[in-house]
Amino acid sequence: MKFEKELERLKLFNAKKNDQSLSAKQHEKGKLDAWERIGLLVDENSFVELDPFVETRFNDFGLDKKKYSGDCVISGFAKINNRQVCIYSQDFSRSGGTLGEMHGKKIVKIIELAQKTGCPIVAIIDSGGARIQEGISSLDGYASIFRAMVKASGVIPQISVMVGPSAGGACYAPGLSDFIFMVEGISQMYITGPDVIKSVTGEDVDFERLGGSVVHSSKSGCAHFVSKTERDCFEEVKNLLNYLPQNNSEEYFADIDSECEEIEDILEIIPEEKEKGYDVRLVIQKIFDNNSFLEVHKNFAPNIVIGFATICNNTIGVVANQAKYMAGVLDIDASDKVARFVRFCDAFNIPIINLVDTPGYLPGTNQEHQGIIRHGAKILYAYSEATVPKISIILRKAFGGAYIAMASRGLGYDYVVAWPMAQIAVMGAEQAVKIIYKKEITESKDPSKTEKEKIEEIREKFLDPFEAAKLGQIDMIIDPRDTKKLVMKCLEGLIMKREGVPPKKHGTMPL
C-alpha cells in the first residue's frame, strides 16, 4: 500500500490520543473524559478536530511533552441539533488540563473561528489552572483568551460548561461568557483555594462550600444552570442553544399568527387580596407556547424570574417579578440579574416582555450601603439602551423606581399594557397616606377611620390604571384573558422596528 509508513504513523498517533487508561482515571473520579463530553454534546459523527498535533514548547522543570498530547485541550467544530458550533474541551486526564502557551493559542483560535463563521462557542472546562512550568507564558495565554472573548461578546453566544475545577485567573473565562452550566459535586470555581484562604484568614472551608454549584447558583450568581449529572448538563446545553440565534445578525422573529383563544383560567392565578403572593411562572405558562419557558438563574435572586420562552416558536426574553418571594421587590441581586439578561437579549435581537408586579426597590441600610443606587441603575441603563421590541404588562403593582425601570414609557418601552386591577403610583396607598395626610389623620376624632378613607381616596385618584391611561402613560388596559392575543399582535406589529442610536464609542454603564 502506498504511503504505508506515513499512514501507520498517523494511526499510532490517534491510538495514543485516545488512551483508555487516562479515561479510566476520570471515570474513577465520577467524571467523563474530554472526548466523551464532546460526544454527548454534538450530533453524531459531526465533530472535526483542529490542531491535534500542537504541543508545548517548554522542557523546564521536568515537563514531559508526552503527557501533553494536543496540549491538554481538544478543539474543533461540529453541529448541535444540525446547527454549527465551535467547541473546546479541556482534558483533565492529561496533566490536569493545565493551560500553557499553546493551549491558550488553540482556544483563542477556535473562539476567533466561531466569531468569523458566526456560530456559538461552547467551552467545556475541566482544568487545574495555569501550567506553573511555563511561567508567565501560561498567564499570557489566559489574557489572550479573555481578549478574544470580549471581542466576540455580543457577536456570538458564549457558553461555559463547568465539569471540574476552574481556579484562579481561569475563572474569568466562564465569568466572561454569557451562560455558565455547573454539575453538582464536580464543578468548582474559585479565585483562591482553601489552603490560601486558611493561611490568610484562618478560615477552614472546603471546595464545595467555597465554589461549588450551590454557592454559585444561589449566592454569587455566577452559575445560570445546575444539573445533577454531566449527561443532564449537556442535554440542558443543547436545549438552551435551541432558544439562541447563531449570532447577532439574525433577525428578531419570523411570522406570528396572532389568532388564539382567550386564556379563561388566567384570572384564577392572581389573588383578589392585593398583598397575597402567587407564582408568576403560572402566568408565564399561560401567555407563551406550552412548556416553552426555560428559566435562567433560577436559584439566584428568586424575587425576579427571567428566562426564554417562545411565541409561535419565536424566542422571547421574559422578565417577571415573583410576587410570592419578597413581593417581587427589586434588590441588588435582582438588579444585576435583570440587567445582564436584558443586555444579552438586546445584543442578539431577542424581544423582551416584562410581567410587572412590584412594590419598588428594597429599602434598608444594608441595601443602601452595598450600592442599591449603583446596581439599581443597571436596570435603567439596560432597558434604556435596548432597541429590541420591548413590551411591559402591569399585572398588579408598579410603584416608584421599579415602575420606572420596568414599565415607564419614558424609558423606551414600545407598549405598556395594564390589567384593570393594576395599581400604578409613586408608592402604595398606605405609605402615601402616612406622608400626605399625617397631620389630618392625627388630629381627626377617629384616626383609624380617617386613614382608611384617605387610603381609598388615594387608590381611586392616583393608583387607578385608568388615570395613568388618561395621561398616555399606559397604552392599553385589557382583559387579562386577552393577554396572549394582544402580545402576539403587538409583536407582529413590531417586526419591522428600527431604532437608531447616537454615534459613540460606547456608553458608561454604572458597573
LUMVEX-24765 format. One line per 3 residues: their letters; for each residue x, y, z of C-alpha. Coordinates in steps of 0.1 Angstrom, whole numbers, m for minus. Example, Ala and Ser with C-alpha at 12.3 -4.5 7.8 and 13.67 -1.06 7.14 Angstrom:
BEGIN
as = 123/m45/78  137/m11/71
END
This chain:
BEGIN
mkf = 0/0/0  13/35/m8  25/57/20
eke = 21/28/45  47/43/68  31/77/70
ler = m4/63/74  8/40/102  24/69/120
lkl = m10/88/119  m28/56/131  m4/53/161
fna = m9/90/170  m46/86/170  m44/55/192
kkn = m22/73/216  m46/103/216  m74/80/228
dqs = m56/64/258  m82/44/276  m61/43/308
lsa = m64/80/311  m102/78/306  m104/53/334
kqh = m88/78/358  m116/103/350  m142/76/355
ekg = m128/67/389  m134/103/399  m170/100/387
kld = m163/122/357  m164/117/319  m133/123/297
awe = m129/152/273  m139/131/242  m170/116/259
rig = m182/150/267  m179/162/231  m197/130/220
llv = m227/137/244  m230/173/231  m227/172/194
den = m246/154/166  m232/120/158  m200/120/136
sfv = m201/158/132  m171/168/152  m139/179/133
eld = m109/183/155  m84/211/148  m47/213/160
pfv = m44/178/175  m6/178/170  0/210/189
etr = 24/206/218  42/227/244  75/244/235
fnd = 88/241/271  110/215/286  118/230/320
fgl = 111/216/355  107/180/342  79/189/319
dkk = 72/157/298  57/166/264  44/130/260
kys = 18/137/287  6/168/270  m10/155/238
gdc = m28/183/220  m16/204/249  m44/192/271
vis = m73/206/251  m94/193/223  m108/219/199
gfa = m128/219/167  m162/224/151  m194/203/149
kin = m231/205/148  m256/205/176  m292/199/166
nrq = m279/204/130  m266/239/137  m229/248/135
vci = m210/253/168  m173/256/178  m161/237/209
ysq = m131/232/231  m129/206/258  m101/207/284
dfs = m85/173/291  m80/169/328  m67/134/323
rsg = m35/149/308  m16/168/334  m48/182/350
gtl = m58/200/318  m34/228/327  m33/258/305
gem = 0/267/288  10/289/259  m1/266/231
hgk = m32/255/250  m42/292/251  m35/297/214
kiv = m57/268/205  m86/282/225  m81/317/210
kii = m80/302/175  m114/284/180  m130/315/195
ela = m119/335/165  m132/309/142  m166/309/159
qkt = m167/347/156  m156/346/119  m182/319/110
gcp = m209/333/131  m217/304/154  m219/298/192
iva = m188/288/211  m191/261/238  m163/258/264
iid = m161/225/283  m139/235/313  m120/210/335
sgg = m86/224/344  m62/227/372  m54/262/361
ari = m22/278/348  7/255/340  33/266/365
qeg = 62/252/345  55/277/317  56/307/340
iss = 41/339/327  35/324/292  6/305/307
ldg = m8/337/322  m4/354/288  m24/325/274
yas = m53/334/297  m50/371/288  m53/363/251
ifr = m84/341/257  m101/369/277  m94/394/250
amv = m108/371/223  m139/365/244  m145/402/249
kas = m141/408/211  m167/381/204  m191/393/231
gvi = m224/403/217  m214/388/183  m219/351/191
pqi = m233/333/221  m206/320/245  m214/291/268
svm = m191/277/295  m198/242/309  m180/236/342
vgp = m173/199/347  m143/201/370  m122/228/387
sag = m115/262/375  m92/280/398  m75/314/400
gac = m74/335/368  m90/307/349  m124/316/365
yap = m126/347/343  m131/327/311  m165/314/324
gls = m170/348/340  m169/365/306  m192/340/289
dfi = m229/345/285  m241/314/303  m224/291/328
fmv = m235/255/335  m224/236/366  m228/200/377
egi = m235/190/413  m205/175/431  m178/180/404
sqm = m179/217/393  m158/242/411  m149/279/405
yit = m128/299/429  m101/326/428  m82/314/458
gpd = m82/278/472  m90/267/507  m53/265/517
vik = m47/301/507  m78/313/524  m68/295/556
svt = m33/309/555  m46/344/551  m78/344/572
ged = m75/313/593  m109/301/579  m115/264/572
vdf = m135/260/541  m139/230/517  m141/232/479
erl = m178/227/477  m187/255/502  m161/278/486
ggs = m170/275/450  m194/246/443  m226/246/423
vvh = m249/255/452  m228/286/461  m225/299/425
ssk = m262/292/416  m277/308/447  m253/331/463
sgc = m227/346/439  m250/344/409  m221/332/387
ahf = m239/300/375  m270/301/354  m279/264/353
vsk = m271/234/376  m275/197/367  m273/166/387
ter = m251/147/362  m229/156/333  m253/139/309
dcf = m282/160/321  m259/191/318  m251/185/281
eev = m288/180/274  m296/213/290  m268/230/269
knl = m284/216/238  m318/228/250  m306/264/256
lny = m290/265/221  m324/258/207  m335/292/220
lpq = m305/312/209  m296/327/175  m264/317/158
nns = m251/352/160  m261/389/163  m271/392/126
eey = m302/370/129  m335/389/128  m360/392/157
fad = m385/366/147  m405/351/118  m442/355/111
ids = m465/353/141  m501/340/139  m519/364/161
ece = m551/343/163  m555/325/195  m582/317/221
eie = m588/336/253  m569/324/284  m600/317/305
dil = m583/305/337  m556/332/339  m578/351/364
eii = m576/322/388  m539/327/393  m540/363/407
pee = m554/366/442  m580/393/449  m562/402/481
kek = m536/427/468  m509/417/493  m512/380/487
gyd = m484/363/467  m487/339/437  m463/321/414
vrl = m457/343/383  m444/312/364  m481/301/361
viq = m488/334/343  m458/328/320  m471/294/311
kif = m505/308/301  m491/336/278  m464/317/259
dnn = m462/285/239  m469/254/260  m440/242/281
sfl = m417/266/263  m403/285/293  m367/279/300
evh = m358/297/333  m323/312/337  m307/319/370
knf = m335/300/388  m319/298/422  m304/334/423
apn = m324/364/433  m357/344/433  m377/377/437
ivi = m373/381/399  m379/354/373  m360/356/339
gfa = m357/332/310  m366/324/274  m400/313/261
tic = m415/311/226  m444/325/208  m452/307/176
nnt = m417/291/180  m400/326/181  m377/332/211
igv = m388/359/236  m369/371/267  m392/372/297
van = m386/393/329  m412/389/356  m415/400/392
qak = m420/370/415  m448/381/439  m445/350/461
yma = m410/359/471  m403/393/488  m434/405/470
gvl = m414/408/438  m393/437/451  m361/448/432
did = m329/445/452  m292/445/444  m291/409/432
asd = m323/412/412  m310/443/395  m278/426/384
kva = m298/395/372  m322/416/351  m296/440/336
rfv = m274/412/324  m302/393/308  m317/423/291
rfc = m284/432/276  m279/397/263  m314/398/247
daf = m307/432/231  m273/421/217  m289/391/200
nip = m322/407/188  m345/388/212  m377/408/221
iin = m383/414/258  m416/411/276  m419/423/312
lvd = m446/410/336  m447/436/363  m459/432/399
tpg = m435/450/422  m438/474/452  m405/490/443
ylp = m368/488/452  m360/472/485  m354/498/513
gtn = m329/494/541  m294/505/552  m279/472/541
qeh = m291/477/505  m280/514/506  m245/506/519
qgi = m240/478/493  m249/501/465  m285/497/455
irh = m283/531/437  m254/518/415  m269/483/410
gak = m304/496/405  m292/520/379  m280/490/358
ily = m316/480/350  m324/516/340  m293/516/317
ays = m300/482/302  m336/488/293  m329/524/280
eat = m301/511/259  m321/481/244  m335/487/209
vpk = m353/454/205  m391/453/208  m400/459/245
isi = m434/453/259  m444/457/296  m475/443/311
ilr = m485/455/345  m503/427/363  m509/442/397
kaf = m485/467/413  m459/490/397  m446/515/423
gga = m418/540/425  m384/535/409  m393/499/400
yia = m422/512/379  m397/535/361  m374/506/354
mas = m399/480/343  m429/498/329  m423/535/322
rgl = m430/547/286  m402/573/292  m377/545/294
gyd = m384/535/258  m410/507/260  m429/502/228
yvv = m461/493/245  m471/495/282  m502/474/289
awp = m521/472/322  m546/448/336  m577/466/351
maq = m567/456/387  m533/472/383  m520/499/407
iav = m495/525/394  m480/551/417  m450/566/434
mga = m457/543/463  m486/522/478  m517/540/491
eqa = m509/530/527  m475/546/527  m486/577/507
vki = m514/585/532  m490/584/561  m470/611/544
iyk = m496/633/527  m523/632/554  m502/626/585
kei = m514/657/604  m551/654/593  m552/618/605
tes = m535/625/638  m559/654/646  m591/636/635
kdp = m616/623/660  m613/587/646  m577/584/632
skt = m583/548/621  m614/556/601  m599/587/586
eke = m568/567/575  m589/541/558  m610/568/540
kie = m578/585/527  m563/552/516  m594/546/494
eir = m593/581/481  m556/577/471  m563/544/454
ekf = m591/559/433  m573/592/424  m537/581/419
ldp = m533/543/417  m561/536/392  m546/525/358
fea = m573/545/340  m558/576/355  m524/567/340
akl = m541/558/307  m556/593/306  m521/607/307
gqi = m509/585/279  m486/566/303  m505/534/297
dmi = m512/524/260  m539/498/267  m559/484/296
idp = m570/449/287  m590/419/300  m563/396/313
rdt = m578/368/293  m568/386/261  m532/389/271
kkl = m517/362/248  m537/375/218  m526/411/225
vmk = m489/402/230  m489/383/197  m505/413/178
cle = m480/437/194  m450/416/184  m464/412/149
gli = m466/450/147  m430/454/159  m414/430/134
mkr = m401/459/113  m390/480/143  m358/500/137
egv = m343/523/163  m311/542/158  m286/552/185
ppk = m264/583/186  m228/578/172  m205/570/201
khg = m178/545/210  m198/531/239  m218/543/269
tmp = m206/542/305  m228/517/323  m228/521/361
l = m209/489/368
END
